[in-house]
Amino acid sequence: MSAVVQLVKDKDGFMQLKRLREIPARYSNPAGNYLSYRDIVEIVEHLFDLSSQATEYMYVVGFDMRMHVMGIMELGHGSEFEVKFELRELFASLMLMRAARFVLLHNHVHGVTVPSNADQLRTLQVFDAAKLMGFEFLNHIVVGEGDYTLILEG
């Protein structure tokens, strides 16, 4: 797929992914190389200018087992201090992308990339749910001005 996608309901009420735009070939990882976290941050920065937003945004980047980018989706758009998203929307989008692995990314508006207690708690909830659902949760990345922090060490 390699596209920026949106989760929508079709005319019968079933969830489906709507392709918003293609991810430029240089970011879609056709060779299946293992992307570094820096690479993933650069992809999302290039597409959405995440570190300069005035409010927090949460994105999921889905990959197949060979680390091809299957899709990128916005999960939530919050306030200056938080962003919330539903676990069911995360996993529905991953299933529709046919992703096996994923990374979460969100920005901190004031540039400080230290994860909040809420960020850490939500990461643990996603980790546990992903394990139950059979997905590999690679990491949750907090993006700031020219910097990022990985919540899951490892």
Order of alpha helices (4+ residues) and beta strands (2+ residues): beta-beta-alpha-beta-beta-alpha-beta-alpha-beta-beta
